[in-house]
Amino acid sequence: MSETPLSPIKAVLWDLGGVILRTEDWEPRRRWEAELGLQSGELHKFVFEGELGRQAALGLSNANEIWRSIGEQLSLPEDRLERLQDDFWSGDRIDDHLAAVIRGLRPDYLTGLLSNAWPDVRIMLEGTWGLADAFDITVLSCEVGLAKPDPRIYQLALDKLGLEPGEVVFLDDFQRNIEGARKIGMQTIWFQDPEQAIEELDRCLGR
């Protein structure tokens, strides 16, 4: 839930994965889990919650190393691993409406992206997704060696914005990341779906 504003909001800071970029079609992942004899959601854990996935978020590993490790763990030949990788990402979609909402906040508000991201995300933002120009500042964990909910990464975003914590509202789909932002004084919205988030943001901004 959003908090009662402590001071006038001057910037809106957004998470990427699970907020602007979401998995809308889970069927390809479920199909592979069934084929590989994995539990529901286990493939997601292989990719994001393994040691290499955590290292990638800090810029200490990369997607190629992660998928190579997954291939070894699951005993997959290279061609089958490539199909798995393609299918894994195939259900992900950029929320174009939410991207338009973000762009529509300016010039009244600064906008920022604060994401726990792998090293190739900057390229995707600037090319494939065409989102880079929606943000005044972009802080990616892989580039700064810090990840949410470490308070230092929130402070880094604040420093780039040139604002105090109470002047920024932060949206994220993970409660632990929301709590991290709240601890340093940011106003927060726990993202659960676009309609809820936009409604709470409008209320927070007094619109």
Phi, psi and omega per residue, in radians:
M1 nan 2.629 3.103
S2 -1.337 2.714 -3.138
E3 -1.734 2.752 3.062
T4 -1.121 2.226 -3.091
P5 -0.981 2.329 3.095
L6 -1.619 -0.438 3.116
S7 -2.759 2.853 -3.120
P8 -1.010 2.286 3.130
I9 -1.283 2.326 3.105
K10 -2.036 -0.234 -3.119
A11 -2.631 2.624 3.064
V12 -2.107 2.153 -3.051
L13 -1.935 2.251 -3.005
W14 -2.051 2.511 2.884
D15 -1.411 2.856 3.132
L16 -1.796 -1.284 -3.064
G17 -1.169 2.243 -3.094
G18 1.546 -0.135 3.136
V19 -2.126 -1.324 3.124
I20 -1.406 -0.680 3.090
L21 -1.891 2.016 -3.066
R22 -2.293 2.647 3.035
T23 -1.438 1.903 -3.099
E24 -1.693 -0.402 3.138
D25 -2.165 1.852 -3.096
W26 -1.568 -0.107 -3.029
E27 -1.038 -0.759 3.132
P28 -1.023 -0.688 3.127
R29 -1.216 -0.728 3.125
R30 -1.089 -0.674 -3.133
R31 -1.103 -0.761 3.121
W32 -1.175 -0.679 3.118
E33 -1.073 -0.722 3.104
A34 -1.121 -0.742 -3.113
E35 -1.150 -0.607 -3.089
L36 -1.629 -0.019 -3.137
G37 1.253 0.554 3.141
L38 -1.710 2.712 3.049
Q39 -1.282 2.772 3.106
S40 -1.038 2.241 -3.141
G41 1.505 -0.105 -3.073
E42 -1.224 -0.582 3.133
L43 -1.145 -0.702 3.069
H44 -1.008 -0.741 -3.138
K45 -1.152 -0.689 3.084
F46 -0.965 -0.770 -3.025
V47 -1.344 -0.848 -2.953
F48 -1.745 -0.485 -2.977
E49 -1.863 0.022 3.036
G50 -1.305 2.983 -3.107
E51 -1.050 -0.724 -3.141
L52 -1.170 -0.615 3.085
G53 -1.100 -0.735 3.094
R54 -1.152 -0.669 3.119
Q55 -1.176 -0.651 3.137
A56 -1.082 -0.625 3.122
A57 -1.146 -0.327 3.097
L58 -1.811 0.127 3.125
G59 1.382 0.266 -3.069
L60 -1.773 -0.019 3.079
S61 -2.604 -3.062 3.132
N62 -2.621 3.038 -3.055
A63 -1.058 -0.705 -3.127
N64 -1.047 -0.743 -3.139
E65 -1.177 -0.650 3.130
I66 -1.120 -0.856 -3.103
W67 -1.197 -0.584 3.076
R68 -1.096 -0.726 3.120
S69 -1.147 -0.710 3.112
I70 -1.102 -0.732 3.102
G71 -1.034 -0.692 3.127
E72 -1.199 -0.746 -3.120
Q73 -1.125 -0.621 -3.080
L74 -1.727 0.054 3.120
S75 0.964 0.879 -3.110
L76 -1.796 2.311 3.014
P77 -1.169 2.845 -3.001
E78 -1.022 -0.751 -3.084
D79 -1.158 -0.660 3.118
R80 -1.246 -0.616 3.088
L81 -1.115 -0.695 3.113
E82 -1.108 -0.686 3.100
R83 -1.147 -0.713 3.097
L84 -1.053 -0.802 -3.126
Q85 -1.066 -0.806 3.126
D86 -1.075 -0.782 -3.113
D87 -1.180 -0.617 -3.102
F88 -1.019 -0.729 -3.089
W89 -1.555 -0.155 -2.967
S90 -1.141 -0.402 -3.128
G91 -1.561 0.003 -3.108
D92 -1.430 2.432 -3.124
R93 -2.386 2.467 2.929
I94 -1.388 2.323 3.091
D95 -1.431 1.700 -3.074
D96 -1.120 -0.612 3.118
H97 -1.140 -0.763 3.123
L98 -1.135 -0.667 3.079
A99 -1.059 -0.673 3.105
A100 -1.169 -0.664 3.082
V101 -1.075 -0.752 3.137
I102 -1.080 -0.826 3.125
R103 -1.092 -0.589 -3.117
G104 -1.257 -0.214 3.088
L105 -1.229 -0.471 -3.132
R106 -1.541 2.584 0.163
P107 -1.593 0.074 -3.091
D108 -1.160 -0.542 -3.111
Y109 -2.340 2.601 2.938
L110 -1.302 2.641 3.085
T111 -2.181 2.568 3.137
G112 -2.536 2.727 3.062
L113 -2.042 2.241 3.096
L114 -2.264 1.837 -2.963
S115 -2.319 2.401 2.867
N116 -1.369 1.821 -2.908
A117 -2.356 2.637 3.052
W118 -1.395 2.866 -3.031
P119 -1.045 -0.338 -3.110
D120 -1.587 0.004 -3.042
V121 -1.190 -0.630 3.127
R122 -1.010 -0.766 3.131
I123 -1.087 -0.729 3.132
M124 -1.142 -0.702 3.124
L125 -1.070 -0.721 -3.068
E126 -1.441 -0.464 -3.074
G127 -1.942 -1.460 -3.011
T128 -0.951 -0.819 -3.054
W129 -1.551 -0.405 -3.136
G130 1.057 0.680 -3.070
L131 -1.850 -0.234 -2.982
A132 -0.984 -0.621 -3.079
D133 -1.352 -0.030 3.117
A134 -1.428 -0.178 -3.006
F135 -2.142 2.439 3.042
D136 -1.339 -0.589 3.063
I137 -2.380 2.572 3.084
T138 -2.303 2.146 3.104
V139 -2.089 1.984 3.130
L140 -1.920 2.280 -3.068
S141 -0.980 -0.673 -3.092
C142 -1.141 -0.403 -3.117
E143 -1.577 -0.384 -3.077
V144 -1.957 -0.091 3.096
G145 1.220 0.389 3.103
L146 -2.364 2.586 -3.126
A147 -2.349 2.556 3.018
K148 -1.034 2.451 0.177
P149 -1.695 0.486 3.061
D150 -1.007 2.143 -3.094
P151 -1.032 -0.408 -3.094
R152 -1.179 -0.526 -3.118
I153 -1.313 -0.548 3.053
Y154 -1.179 -0.730 3.137
Q155 -1.124 -0.632 3.098
L156 -1.079 -0.746 3.097
A157 -1.104 -0.729 3.107
L158 -1.078 -0.740 3.131
D159 -1.073 -0.709 3.125
K160 -1.165 -0.608 3.110
L161 -1.363 -0.395 -3.091
G162 1.254 0.599 -3.055
L163 -2.246 2.858 3.030
E164 -1.500 2.739 -3.082
P165 -0.952 -0.740 -3.097
G166 -1.203 -0.158 3.132
E167 -1.624 0.040 -3.059
V168 -2.186 2.390 2.977
V169 -1.929 2.349 -3.044
F170 -2.065 2.318 3.116
L171 -2.000 2.271 3.141
D172 -2.660 2.666 -3.127
D173 -1.602 -0.168 3.104
F174 -1.762 2.197 -3.086
Q175 -1.095 -0.608 3.140
R176 -1.100 -0.582 3.117
N177 -1.300 -0.612 3.042
I178 -1.095 -0.778 -3.141
E179 -1.109 -0.658 3.100
G180 -1.081 -0.737 3.113
A181 -1.176 -0.691 -3.118
R182 -1.129 -0.626 -3.099
K183 -1.091 -0.527 3.127
I184 -1.647 0.074 3.006
G185 1.826 0.081 3.087
M186 -1.260 2.650 2.928
Q187 -1.446 2.571 -2.952
T188 -2.410 2.691 2.980
I189 -2.351 2.141 3.089
W190 -1.446 1.924 -3.086
F191 -1.283 2.157 3.052
Q192 -2.086 -0.602 2.996
D193 -2.790 2.816 -3.034
P194 -1.040 -0.752 -3.089
E195 -1.095 -0.799 3.113
Q196 -1.084 -0.764 -3.087
A197 -1.152 -0.763 -3.135
I198 -1.141 -0.709 3.119
E199 -1.082 -0.789 3.132
E200 -1.183 -0.641 3.112
L201 -1.131 -0.772 3.113
D202 -1.045 -0.712 3.123
R203 -1.152 -0.714 -3.139
C204 -1.130 -0.620 -3.129
L205 -1.508 -0.044 3.138
G206 1.231 0.589 -3.103
R207 -1.804 nan nan
